[in-house]
Amino acid sequence: MTLRRRFRPATGVSLYAHAVRARVAAAGRLLVETDQPIAAIAEHLGYRDVFFFSKQFRRHAGLSPAAYRASRAL
């Protein structure tokens, strides 16, 4: 049995969903802790398309990356 098939029963989410959540969480940390451009963060996390990154981030975090960064600014 493959990792992918074992992952969902063990965790309750697919391996893909887990990977996306981890990337979004890492993006959130980078958005708050650094002043890197959003495109650089997307590239750092392995996204080839900054627009797809923004769409995925918004879907999981509820805000666009720019809005997320602004909402967490001190």
mmCIF file of the N, C-alpha and C atoms, coordinates in Angstrom:
data_MODEL
# 
_entry.id   MODEL 
# 
loop_
_atom_site.group_PDB 
_atom_site.id 
_atom_site.type_symbol 
_atom_site.label_atom_id 
_atom_site.label_alt_id 
_atom_site.label_comp_id 
_atom_site.label_asym_id 
_atom_site.label_entity_id 
_atom_site.label_seq_id 
_atom_site.pdbx_PDB_ins_code 
_atom_site.Cartn_x 
_atom_site.Cartn_y 
_atom_site.Cartn_z 
_atom_site.occupancy 
_atom_site.B_iso_or_equiv 
_atom_site.pdbx_formal_charge 
_atom_site.auth_seq_id 
_atom_site.auth_comp_id 
_atom_site.auth_asym_id 
_atom_site.auth_atom_id 
_atom_site.pdbx_PDB_model_num 
ATOM 1   N N  . MET A 1 1  ? 0.854  -1.185 0.000   1.00 0.00 ? 1  MET A N  1 
ATOM 2   C CA . MET A 1 1  ? 0.000  0.000  0.000   1.00 0.00 ? 1  MET A CA 1 
ATOM 3   C C  . MET A 1 1  ? 0.900  1.249  0.000   1.00 0.00 ? 1  MET A C  1 
ATOM 4   N N  . THR A 1 2  ? 0.511  2.249  -0.770  1.00 0.00 ? 2  THR A N  1 
ATOM 5   C CA . THR A 1 2  ? 1.321  3.448  -0.911  1.00 0.00 ? 2  THR A CA 1 
ATOM 6   C C  . THR A 1 2  ? 1.049  4.439  0.227   1.00 0.00 ? 2  THR A C  1 
ATOM 7   N N  . LEU A 1 3  ? 1.961  5.374  0.360   1.00 0.00 ? 3  LEU A N  1 
ATOM 8   C CA . LEU A 1 3  ? 1.801  6.428  1.364   1.00 0.00 ? 3  LEU A CA 1 
ATOM 9   C C  . LEU A 1 3  ? 0.495  7.178  1.153   1.00 0.00 ? 3  LEU A C  1 
ATOM 10  N N  . ARG A 1 4  ? 0.212  7.485  -0.097  1.00 0.00 ? 4  ARG A N  1 
ATOM 11  C CA . ARG A 1 4  ? -1.007 8.237  -0.401  1.00 0.00 ? 4  ARG A CA 1 
ATOM 12  C C  . ARG A 1 4  ? -2.250 7.505  0.094   1.00 0.00 ? 4  ARG A C  1 
ATOM 13  N N  . ARG A 1 5  ? -2.286 6.211  -0.068  1.00 0.00 ? 5  ARG A N  1 
ATOM 14  C CA . ARG A 1 5  ? -3.452 5.428  0.366   1.00 0.00 ? 5  ARG A CA 1 
ATOM 15  C C  . ARG A 1 5  ? -3.513 5.267  1.879   1.00 0.00 ? 5  ARG A C  1 
ATOM 16  N N  . ARG A 1 6  ? -2.392 5.299  2.530   1.00 0.00 ? 6  ARG A N  1 
ATOM 17  C CA . ARG A 1 6  ? -2.371 5.167  3.997   1.00 0.00 ? 6  ARG A CA 1 
ATOM 18  C C  . ARG A 1 6  ? -2.600 6.500  4.709   1.00 0.00 ? 6  ARG A C  1 
ATOM 19  N N  . PHE A 1 7  ? -2.282 7.572  4.036   1.00 0.00 ? 7  PHE A N  1 
ATOM 20  C CA . PHE A 1 7  ? -2.306 8.890  4.671   1.00 0.00 ? 7  PHE A CA 1 
ATOM 21  C C  . PHE A 1 7  ? -3.709 9.313  5.091   1.00 0.00 ? 7  PHE A C  1 
ATOM 22  N N  . ARG A 1 8  ? -4.684 9.211  4.217   1.00 0.00 ? 8  ARG A N  1 
ATOM 23  C CA . ARG A 1 8  ? -6.042 9.668  4.531   1.00 0.00 ? 8  ARG A CA 1 
ATOM 24  C C  . ARG A 1 8  ? -6.650 8.916  5.707   1.00 0.00 ? 8  ARG A C  1 
ATOM 25  N N  . PRO A 1 9  ? -6.590 7.598  5.753   1.00 0.00 ? 9  PRO A N  1 
ATOM 26  C CA . PRO A 1 9  ? -7.162 6.904  6.913   1.00 0.00 ? 9  PRO A CA 1 
ATOM 27  C C  . PRO A 1 9  ? -6.476 7.280  8.237   1.00 0.00 ? 9  PRO A C  1 
ATOM 28  N N  . ALA A 1 10 ? -5.186 7.573  8.157   1.00 0.00 ? 10 ALA A N  1 
ATOM 29  C CA . ALA A 1 10 ? -4.443 7.908  9.371   1.00 0.00 ? 10 ALA A CA 1 
ATOM 30  C C  . ALA A 1 10 ? -4.675 9.337  9.837   1.00 0.00 ? 10 ALA A C  1 
ATOM 31  N N  . THR A 1 11 ? -4.900 10.262 8.898   1.00 0.00 ? 11 THR A N  1 
ATOM 32  C CA . THR A 1 11 ? -4.992 11.678 9.257   1.00 0.00 ? 11 THR A CA 1 
ATOM 33  C C  . THR A 1 11 ? -6.354 12.305 9.026   1.00 0.00 ? 11 THR A C  1 
ATOM 34  N N  . GLY A 1 12 ? -7.147 11.703 8.162   1.00 0.00 ? 12 GLY A N  1 
ATOM 35  C CA . GLY A 1 12 ? -8.453 12.263 7.850   1.00 0.00 ? 12 GLY A CA 1 
ATOM 36  C C  . GLY A 1 12 ? -8.455 13.240 6.690   1.00 0.00 ? 12 GLY A C  1 
ATOM 37  N N  . VAL A 1 13 ? -7.286 13.529 6.145   1.00 0.00 ? 13 VAL A N  1 
ATOM 38  C CA . VAL A 1 13 ? -7.188 14.407 4.966   1.00 0.00 ? 13 VAL A CA 1 
ATOM 39  C C  . VAL A 1 13 ? -6.276 13.742 3.950   1.00 0.00 ? 13 VAL A C  1 
ATOM 40  N N  . SER A 1 14 ? -6.421 14.144 2.701   1.00 0.00 ? 14 SER A N  1 
ATOM 41  C CA . SER A 1 14 ? -5.558 13.581 1.663   1.00 0.00 ? 14 SER A CA 1 
ATOM 42  C C  . SER A 1 14 ? -4.145 14.139 1.810   1.00 0.00 ? 14 SER A C  1 
ATOM 43  N N  . LEU A 1 15 ? -3.209 13.442 1.226   1.00 0.00 ? 15 LEU A N  1 
ATOM 44  C CA . LEU A 1 15 ? -1.823 13.895 1.243   1.00 0.00 ? 15 LEU A CA 1 
ATOM 45  C C  . LEU A 1 15 ? -1.700 15.243 0.543   1.00 0.00 ? 15 LEU A C  1 
ATOM 46  N N  . TYR A 1 16 ? -2.425 15.413 -0.565  1.00 0.00 ? 16 TYR A N  1 
ATOM 47  C CA . TYR A 1 16 ? -2.408 16.681 -1.294  1.00 0.00 ? 16 TYR A CA 1 
ATOM 48  C C  . TYR A 1 16 ? -2.947 17.824 -0.422  1.00 0.00 ? 16 TYR A C  1 
ATOM 49  N N  . ALA A 1 17 ? -4.072 17.595 0.244   1.00 0.00 ? 17 ALA A N  1 
ATOM 50  C CA . ALA A 1 17 ? -4.660 18.636 1.096   1.00 0.00 ? 17 ALA A CA 1 
ATOM 51  C C  . ALA A 1 17 ? -3.706 18.998 2.228   1.00 0.00 ? 17 ALA A C  1 
ATOM 52  N N  . HIS A 1 18 ? -3.049 18.015 2.776   1.00 0.00 ? 18 HIS A N  1 
ATOM 53  C CA . HIS A 1 18 ? -2.076 18.274 3.847   1.00 0.00 ? 18 HIS A CA 1 
ATOM 54  C C  . HIS A 1 18 ? -0.920 19.131 3.325   1.00 0.00 ? 18 HIS A C  1 
ATOM 55  N N  . ALA A 1 19 ? -0.431 18.801 2.128   1.00 0.00 ? 19 ALA A N  1 
ATOM 56  C CA . ALA A 1 19 ? 0.672  19.564 1.538   1.00 0.00 ? 19 ALA A CA 1 
ATOM 57  C C  . ALA A 1 19 ? 0.262  21.007 1.275   1.00 0.00 ? 19 ALA A C  1 
ATOM 58  N N  . VAL A 1 20 ? -0.946 21.204 0.775   1.00 0.00 ? 20 VAL A N  1 
ATOM 59  C CA . VAL A 1 20 ? -1.428 22.567 0.510   1.00 0.00 ? 20 VAL A CA 1 
ATOM 60  C C  . VAL A 1 20 ? -1.552 23.335 1.813   1.00 0.00 ? 20 VAL A C  1 
ATOM 61  N N  . ARG A 1 21 ? -2.111 22.722 2.839   1.00 0.00 ? 21 ARG A N  1 
ATOM 62  C CA . ARG A 1 21 ? -2.230 23.393 4.145   1.00 0.00 ? 21 ARG A CA 1 
ATOM 63  C C  . ARG A 1 21 ? -0.864 23.777 4.691   1.00 0.00 ? 21 ARG A C  1 
ATOM 64  N N  . ALA A 1 22 ? 0.104  22.897 4.548   1.00 0.00 ? 22 ALA A N  1 
ATOM 65  C CA . ALA A 1 22 ? 1.458  23.192 5.026   1.00 0.00 ? 22 ALA A CA 1 
ATOM 66  C C  . ALA A 1 22 ? 2.069  24.357 4.255   1.00 0.00 ? 22 ALA A C  1 
ATOM 67  N N  . ARG A 1 23 ? 1.859  24.396 2.946   1.00 0.00 ? 23 ARG A N  1 
ATOM 68  C CA . ARG A 1 23 ? 2.381  25.501 2.141   1.00 0.00 ? 23 ARG A CA 1 
ATOM 69  C C  . ARG A 1 23 ? 1.708  26.820 2.520   1.00 0.00 ? 23 ARG A C  1 
ATOM 70  N N  . VAL A 1 24 ? 0.407  26.796 2.730   1.00 0.00 ? 24 VAL A N  1 
ATOM 71  C CA . VAL A 1 24 ? -0.321 28.013 3.104   1.00 0.00 ? 24 VAL A CA 1 
ATOM 72  C C  . VAL A 1 24 ? 0.134  28.492 4.487   1.00 0.00 ? 24 VAL A C  1 
ATOM 73  N N  . ALA A 1 25 ? 0.347  27.568 5.410   1.00 0.00 ? 25 ALA A N  1 
ATOM 74  C CA . ALA A 1 25 ? 0.829  27.945 6.742   1.00 0.00 ? 25 ALA A CA 1 
ATOM 75  C C  . ALA A 1 25 ? 2.225  28.567 6.649   1.00 0.00 ? 25 ALA A C  1 
ATOM 76  N N  . ALA A 1 26 ? 3.084  27.970 5.846   1.00 0.00 ? 26 ALA A N  1 
ATOM 77  C CA . ALA A 1 26 ? 4.426  28.532 5.652   1.00 0.00 ? 26 ALA A CA 1 
ATOM 78  C C  . ALA A 1 26 ? 4.349  29.898 4.996   1.00 0.00 ? 26 ALA A C  1 
ATOM 79  N N  . ALA A 1 27 ? 3.459  30.050 4.042   1.00 0.00 ? 27 ALA A N  1 
ATOM 80  C CA . ALA A 1 27 ? 3.282  31.350 3.382   1.00 0.00 ? 27 ALA A CA 1 
ATOM 81  C C  . ALA A 1 27 ? 2.811  32.393 4.385   1.00 0.00 ? 27 ALA A C  1 
ATOM 82  N N  . GLY A 1 28 ? 1.886  32.027 5.244   1.00 0.00 ? 28 GLY A N  1 
ATOM 83  C CA . GLY A 1 28 ? 1.403  32.959 6.263   1.00 0.00 ? 28 GLY A CA 1 
ATOM 84  C C  . GLY A 1 28 ? 2.526  33.439 7.161   1.00 0.00 ? 28 GLY A C  1 
ATOM 85  N N  . ARG A 1 29 ? 3.388  32.504 7.577   1.00 0.00 ? 29 ARG A N  1 
ATOM 86  C CA . ARG A 1 29 ? 4.532  32.896 8.417   1.00 0.00 ? 29 ARG A CA 1 
ATOM 87  C C  . ARG A 1 29 ? 5.456  33.838 7.667   1.00 0.00 ? 29 ARG A C  1 
ATOM 88  N N  . LEU A 1 30 ? 5.756  33.514 6.407   1.00 0.00 ? 30 LEU A N  1 
ATOM 89  C CA . LEU A 1 30 ? 6.653  34.370 5.626   1.00 0.00 ? 30 LEU A CA 1 
ATOM 90  C C  . LEU A 1 30 ? 6.039  35.739 5.365   1.00 0.00 ? 30 LEU A C  1 
ATOM 91  N N  . LEU A 1 31 ? 4.745  35.788 5.145   1.00 0.00 ? 31 LEU A N  1 
ATOM 92  C CA . LEU A 1 31 ? 4.086  37.071 4.909   1.00 0.00 ? 31 LEU A CA 1 
ATOM 93  C C  . LEU A 1 31 ? 4.169  37.976 6.130   1.00 0.00 ? 31 LEU A C  1 
ATOM 94  N N  . VAL A 1 32 ? 4.076  37.390 7.308   1.00 0.00 ? 32 VAL A N  1 
ATOM 95  C CA . VAL A 1 32 ? 4.091  38.172 8.547   1.00 0.00 ? 32 VAL A CA 1 
ATOM 96  C C  . VAL A 1 32 ? 5.521  38.496 8.998   1.00 0.00 ? 32 VAL A C  1 
ATOM 97  N N  . GLU A 1 33 ? 6.415  37.533 8.853   1.00 0.00 ? 33 GLU A N  1 
ATOM 98  C CA . GLU A 1 33 ? 7.760  37.672 9.427   1.00 0.00 ? 33 GLU A CA 1 
ATOM 99  C C  . GLU A 1 33 ? 8.782  38.305 8.493   1.00 0.00 ? 33 GLU A C  1 
ATOM 100 N N  . THR A 1 34 ? 8.472  38.412 7.212   1.00 0.00 ? 34 THR A N  1 
ATOM 101 C CA . THR A 1 34 ? 9.425  38.995 6.266   1.00 0.00 ? 34 THR A CA 1 
ATOM 102 C C  . THR A 1 34 ? 8.737  40.076 5.442   1.00 0.00 ? 34 THR A C  1 
ATOM 103 N N  . ASP A 1 35 ? 9.548  40.811 4.714   1.00 0.00 ? 35 ASP A N  1 
ATOM 104 C CA . ASP A 1 35 ? 8.987  41.794 3.794   1.00 0.00 ? 35 ASP A CA 1 
ATOM 105 C C  . ASP A 1 35 ? 9.220  41.367 2.343   1.00 0.00 ? 35 ASP A C  1 
ATOM 106 N N  . GLN A 1 36 ? 9.420  40.071 2.139   1.00 0.00 ? 36 GLN A N  1 
ATOM 107 C CA . GLN A 1 36 ? 9.607  39.545 0.788   1.00 0.00 ? 36 GLN A CA 1 
ATOM 108 C C  . GLN A 1 36 ? 8.361  39.815 -0.050  1.00 0.00 ? 36 GLN A C  1 
ATOM 109 N N  . PRO A 1 37 ? 8.548  40.080 -1.322  1.00 0.00 ? 37 PRO A N  1 
ATOM 110 C CA . PRO A 1 37 ? 7.386  40.232 -2.203  1.00 0.00 ? 37 PRO A CA 1 
ATOM 111 C C  . PRO A 1 37 ? 6.592  38.924 -2.267  1.00 0.00 ? 37 PRO A C  1 
ATOM 112 N N  . ILE A 1 38 ? 5.317  39.047 -2.517  1.00 0.00 ? 38 ILE A N  1 
ATOM 113 C CA . ILE A 1 38 ? 4.444  37.876 -2.575  1.00 0.00 ? 38 ILE A CA 1 
ATOM 114 C C  . ILE A 1 38 ? 4.919  36.913 -3.659  1.00 0.00 ? 38 ILE A C  1 
ATOM 115 N N  . ALA A 1 39 ? 5.371  37.430 -4.782  1.00 0.00 ? 39 ALA A N  1 
ATOM 116 C CA . ALA A 1 39 ? 5.865  36.562 -5.864  1.00 0.00 ? 39 ALA A CA 1 
ATOM 117 C C  . ALA A 1 39 ? 7.074  35.756 -5.405  1.00 0.00 ? 39 ALA A C  1 
ATOM 118 N N  . ALA A 1 40 ? 7.952  36.349 -4.621  1.00 0.00 ? 40 ALA A N  1 
ATOM 119 C CA . ALA A 1 40 ? 9.132  35.637 -4.121  1.00 0.00 ? 40 ALA A CA 1 
ATOM 120 C C  . ALA A 1 40 ? 8.728  34.550 -3.132  1.00 0.00 ? 40 ALA A C  1 
ATOM 121 N N  . ILE A 1 41 ? 7.744  34.825 -2.303  1.00 0.00 ? 41 ILE A N  1 
ATOM 122 C CA . ILE A 1 41 ? 7.249  33.818 -1.353  1.00 0.00 ? 41 ILE A CA 1 
ATOM 123 C C  . ILE A 1 41 ? 6.631  32.656 -2.123  1.00 0.00 ? 41 ILE A C  1 
ATOM 124 N N  . ALA A 1 42 ? 5.838  32.969 -3.116  1.00 0.00 ? 42 ALA A N  1 
ATOM 125 C CA . ALA A 1 42 ? 5.210  31.921 -3.926  1.00 0.00 ? 42 ALA A CA 1 
ATOM 126 C C  . ALA A 1 42 ? 6.281  31.051 -4.578  1.00 0.00 ? 42 ALA A C  1 
ATOM 127 N N  . GLU A 1 43 ? 7.275  31.664 -5.144  1.00 0.00 ? 43 GLU A N  1 
ATOM 128 C CA . GLU A 1 43 ? 8.355  30.912 -5.791  1.00 0.00 ? 43 GLU A CA 1 
ATOM 129 C C  . GLU A 1 43 ? 9.116  30.075 -4.776  1.00 0.00 ? 43 GLU A C  1 
ATOM 130 N N  . HIS A 1 44 ? 9.397  30.652 -3.622  1.00 0.00 ? 44 HIS A N  1 
ATOM 131 C CA . HIS A 1 44 ? 10.110 29.935 -2.557  1.00 0.00 ? 44 HIS A CA 1 
ATOM 132 C C  . HIS A 1 44 ? 9.362  28.670 -2.134  1.00 0.00 ? 44 HIS A C  1 
ATOM 133 N N  . LEU A 1 45 ? 8.044  28.729 -2.164  1.00 0.00 ? 45 LEU A N  1 
ATOM 134 C CA . LEU A 1 45 ? 7.225  27.596 -1.747  1.00 0.00 ? 45 LEU A CA 1 
ATOM 135 C C  . LEU A 1 45 ? 6.917  26.628 -2.885  1.00 0.00 ? 45 LEU A C  1 
ATOM 136 N N  . GLY A 1 46 ? 7.471  26.893 -4.050  1.00 0.00 ? 46 GLY A N  1 
ATOM 137 C CA . GLY A 1 46 ? 7.339  25.960 -5.162  1.00 0.00 ? 46 GLY A CA 1 
ATOM 138 C C  . GLY A 1 46 ? 6.217  26.245 -6.137  1.00 0.00 ? 46 GLY A C  1 
ATOM 139 N N  . TYR A 1 47 ? 5.578  27.391 -6.014  1.00 0.00 ? 47 TYR A N  1 
ATOM 140 C CA . TYR A 1 47 ? 4.523  27.752 -6.954  1.00 0.00 ? 47 TYR A CA 1 
ATOM 141 C C  . TYR A 1 47 ? 5.158  28.383 -8.180  1.00 0.00 ? 47 TYR A C  1 
ATOM 142 N N  . ARG A 1 48 ? 4.742  27.954 -9.350  1.00 0.00 ? 48 ARG A N  1 
ATOM 143 C CA . ARG A 1 48 ? 5.233  28.546 -10.597 1.00 0.00 ? 48 ARG A CA 1 
ATOM 144 C C  . ARG A 1 48 ? 4.421  29.769 -10.996 1.00 0.00 ? 48 ARG A C  1 
ATOM 145 N N  . ASP A 1 49 ? 3.194  29.842 -10.503 1.00 0.00 ? 49 ASP A N  1 
ATOM 146 C CA . ASP A 1 49 ? 2.270  30.903 -10.886 1.00 0.00 ? 49 ASP A CA 1 
ATOM 147 C C  . ASP A 1 49 ? 1.801  31.638 -9.637  1.00 0.00 ? 49 ASP A C  1 
ATOM 148 N N  . VAL A 1 50 ? 2.152  32.901 -9.519  1.00 0.00 ? 50 VAL A N  1 
ATOM 149 C CA . VAL A 1 50 ? 1.782  33.683 -8.338  1.00 0.00 ? 50 VAL A CA 1 
ATOM 150 C C  . VAL A 1 50 ? 0.270  33.837 -8.228  1.00 0.00 ? 50 VAL A C  1 
ATOM 151 N N  . PHE A 1 51 ? -0.432 33.833 -9.349  1.00 0.00 ? 51 PHE A N  1 
ATOM 152 C CA . PHE A 1 51 ? -1.889 33.967 -9.307  1.00 0.00 ? 51 PHE A CA 1 
ATOM 153 C C  . PHE A 1 51 ? -2.536 32.705 -8.744  1.00 0.00 ? 51 PHE A C  1 
ATOM 154 N N  . PHE A 1 52 ? -2.006 31.546 -9.093  1.00 0.00 ? 52 PHE A N  1 
ATOM 155 C CA . PHE A 1 52 ? -2.514 30.300 -8.528  1.00 0.00 ? 52 PHE A CA 1 
ATOM 156 C C  . PHE A 1 52 ? -2.214 30.251 -7.030  1.00 0.00 ? 52 PHE A C  1 
ATOM 157 N N  . PHE A 1 53 ? -1.010 30.693 -6.646  1.00 0.00 ? 53 PHE A N  1 
ATOM 158 C CA . PHE A 1 53 ? -0.665 30.766 -5.228  1.00 0.00 ? 53 PHE A CA 1 
ATOM 159 C C  . PHE A 1 53 ? -1.661 31.653 -4.483  1.00 0.00 ? 53 PHE A C  1 
ATOM 160 N N  . SER A 1 54 ? -1.936 32.822 -5.032  1.00 0.00 ? 54 SER A N  1 
ATOM 161 C CA . SER A 1 54 ? -2.863 33.753 -4.380  1.00 0.00 ? 54 SER A CA 1 
ATOM 162 C C  . SER A 1 54 ? -4.260 33.151 -4.260  1.00 0.00 ? 54 SER A C  1 
ATOM 163 N N  . LYS A 1 55 ? -4.697 32.467 -5.303  1.00 0.00 ? 55 LYS A N  1 
ATOM 164 C CA . LYS A 1 55 ? -6.018 31.835 -5.288  1.00 0.00 ? 55 LYS A CA 1 
ATOM 165 C C  . LYS A 1 55 ? -6.077 30.743 -4.220  1.00 0.00 ? 55 LYS A C  1 
ATOM 166 N N  . GLN A 1 56 ? -5.042 29.914 -4.152  1.00 0.00 ? 56 GLN A N  1 
ATOM 167 C CA . GLN A 1 56 ? -5.016 28.851 -3.157  1.00 0.00 ? 56 GLN A CA 1 
ATOM 168 C C  . GLN A 1 56 ? -4.914 29.427 -1.749  1.00 0.00 ? 56 GLN A C  1 
ATOM 169 N N  . PHE A 1 57 ? -4.100 30.455 -1.576  1.00 0.00 ? 57 PHE A N  1 
ATOM 170 C CA . PHE A 1 57 ? -3.955 31.076 -0.268  1.00 0.00 ? 57 PHE A CA 1 
ATOM 171 C C  . PHE A 1 57 ? -5.292 31.650 0.193   1.00 0.00 ? 57 PHE A C  1 
ATOM 172 N N  . ARG A 1 58 ? -5.983 32.359 -0.688  1.00 0.00 ? 58 ARG A N  1 
ATOM 173 C CA . ARG A 1 58 ? -7.278 32.952 -0.352  1.00 0.00 ? 58 ARG A CA 1 
ATOM 174 C C  . ARG A 1 58 ? -8.299 31.878 0.020   1.00 0.00 ? 58 ARG A C  1 
ATOM 175 N N  . ARG A 1 59 ? -8.299 30.778 -0.708  1.00 0.00 ? 59 ARG A N  1 
ATOM 176 C CA . ARG A 1 59 ? -9.237 29.684 -0.450  1.00 0.00 ? 59 ARG A CA 1 
ATOM 177 C C  . ARG A 1 59 ? -9.021 29.091 0.951   1.00 0.00 ? 59 ARG A C  1 
ATOM 178 N N  . HIS A 1 60 ? -7.785 28.991 1.391   1.00 0.00 ? 60 HIS A N  1 
ATOM 179 C CA . HIS A 1 60 ? -7.498 28.344 2.670   1.00 0.00 ? 60 HIS A CA 1 
ATOM 180 C C  . HIS A 1 60 ? -7.379 29.315 3.844   1.00 0.00 ? 60 HIS A C  1 
ATOM 181 N N  . ALA A 1 61 ? -6.910 30.521 3.581   1.00 0.00 ? 61 ALA A N  1 
ATOM 182 C CA . ALA A 1 61 ? -6.714 31.486 4.667   1.00 0.00 ? 61 ALA A CA 1 
ATOM 183 C C  . ALA A 1 61 ? -7.860 32.480 4.786   1.00 0.00 ? 61 ALA A C  1 
ATOM 184 N N  . GLY A 1 62 ? -8.685 32.590 3.750   1.00 0.00 ? 62 GLY A N  1 
ATOM 185 C CA . GLY A 1 62 ? -9.816 33.499 3.799   1.00 0.00 ? 62 GLY A CA 1 
ATOM 186 C C  . GLY A 1 62 ? -9.511 34.916 3.362   1.00 0.00 ? 62 GLY A C  1 
ATOM 187 N N  . LEU A 1 63 ? -8.246 35.209 3.114   1.00 0.00 ? 63 LEU A N  1 
ATOM 188 C CA . LEU A 1 63 ? -7.817 36.535 2.670   1.00 0.00 ? 63 LEU A CA 1 
ATOM 189 C C  . LEU A 1 63 ? -6.770 36.374 1.577   1.00 0.00 ? 63 LEU A C  1 
ATOM 190 N N  . SER A 1 64 ? -6.631 37.375 0.754   1.00 0.00 ? 64 SER A N  1 
ATOM 191 C CA . SER A 1 64 ? -5.538 37.353 -0.212  1.00 0.00 ? 64 SER A CA 1 
ATOM 192 C C  . SER A 1 64 ? -4.222 37.494 0.545   1.00 0.00 ? 64 SER A C  1 
ATOM 193 N N  . PRO A 1 65 ? -3.108 37.096 -0.044  1.00 0.00 ? 65 PRO A N  1 
ATOM 194 C CA . PRO A 1 65 ? -1.827 37.253 0.661   1.00 0.00 ? 65 PRO A CA 1 
ATOM 195 C C  . PRO A 1 65 ? -1.561 38.695 1.090   1.00 0.00 ? 65 PRO A C  1 
ATOM 196 N N  . ALA A 1 66 ? -1.857 39.664 0.236   1.00 0.00 ? 66 ALA A N  1 
ATOM 197 C CA . ALA A 1 66 ? -1.634 41.076 0.589   1.00 0.00 ? 66 ALA A CA 1 
ATOM 198 C C  . ALA A 1 66 ? -2.515 41.504 1.748   1.00 0.00 ? 66 ALA A C  1 
ATOM 199 N N  . ALA A 1 67 ? -3.782 41.118 1.722   1.00 0.00 ? 67 ALA A N  1 
ATOM 200 C CA . ALA A 1 67 ? -4.698 41.455 2.809   1.00 0.00 ? 67 ALA A CA 1 
ATOM 201 C C  . ALA A 1 67 ? -4.293 40.761 4.102   1.00 0.00 ? 67 ALA A C  1 
ATOM 202 N N  . TYR A 1 68 ? -3.824 39.520 3.994   1.00 0.00 ? 68 TYR A N  1 
ATOM 203 C CA . TYR A 1 68 ? -3.359 38.786 5.175   1.00 0.00 ? 68 TYR A CA 1 
ATOM 204 C C  . TYR A 1 68 ? -2.179 39.506 5.807   1.00 0.00 ? 68 TYR A C  1 
ATOM 205 N N  . ARG A 1 69 ? -1.218 39.908 4.972   1.00 0.00 ? 69 ARG A N  1 
ATOM 206 C CA . ARG A 1 69 ? -0.038 40.617 5.481   1.00 0.00 ? 69 ARG A CA 1 
ATOM 207 C C  . ARG A 1 69 ? -0.453 41.924 6.144   1.00 0.00 ? 69 ARG A C  1 
ATOM 208 N N  . ALA A 1 70 ? -1.352 42.668 5.505   1.00 0.00 ? 70 ALA A N  1 
ATOM 209 C CA . ALA A 1 70 ? -1.785 43.952 6.052   1.00 0.00 ? 70 ALA A CA 1 
ATOM 210 C C  . ALA A 1 70 ? -2.553 43.766 7.368   1.00 0.00 ? 70 ALA A C  1 
ATOM 211 N N  . SER A 1 71 ? -3.327 42.711 7.471   1.00 0.00 ? 71 SER A N  1 
ATOM 212 C CA . SER A 1 71 ? -4.121 42.486 8.686   1.00 0.00 ? 71 SER A CA 1 
ATOM 213 C C  . SER A 1 71 ? -3.244 42.081 9.863   1.00 0.00 ? 71 SER A C  1 
ATOM 214 N N  . ARG A 1 72 ? -2.064 41.560 9.585   1.00 0.00 ? 72 ARG A N  1 
ATOM 215 C CA . ARG A 1 72 ? -1.171 41.109 10.659  1.00 0.00 ? 72 ARG A CA 1 
ATOM 216 C C  . ARG A 1 72 ? -0.075 42.106 10.962  1.00 0.00 ? 72 ARG A C  1 
ATOM 217 N N  . ALA A 1 73 ? -0.044 43.240 10.245  1.00 0.00 ? 73 ALA A N  1 
ATOM 218 C CA . ALA A 1 73 ? 0.984  44.255 10.442  1.00 0.00 ? 73 ALA A CA 1 
ATOM 219 C C  . ALA A 1 73 ? 0.836  44.896 11.815  1.00 0.00 ? 73 ALA A C  1 
ATOM 220 N N  . LEU A 1 74 ? 1.954  45.194 12.392  1.00 0.00 ? 74 LEU A N  1 
ATOM 221 C CA . LEU A 1 74 ? 1.948  45.817 13.738  1.00 0.00 ? 74 LEU A CA 1 
ATOM 222 C C  . LEU A 1 74 ? 1.680  47.289 13.678  1.00 0.00 ? 74 LEU A C  1 
# 
